[in-house]
């Protein structure tokens, strides 16, 4: 327990889920999960394979 009204700061950690799908069949064809610091552009080639 912390005194004097102080609160412990909790830093949230996020993950990103990217999906690649077939527009004709609506089937999910690829999925990639990364940390929040990874941008979208570097992941695109992997999803298109």
Number of C-alpha atoms within 10 A of each C-alpha: 5 7 6 5 6 8 9 8 6 6 6 5 7 10 11 14 11 15 12 17 15 10 8 6 7 9 10 11 12 14 12 13 12 14 11 11 9 12 11 11 7 9 14 13 9 11 15 10 8
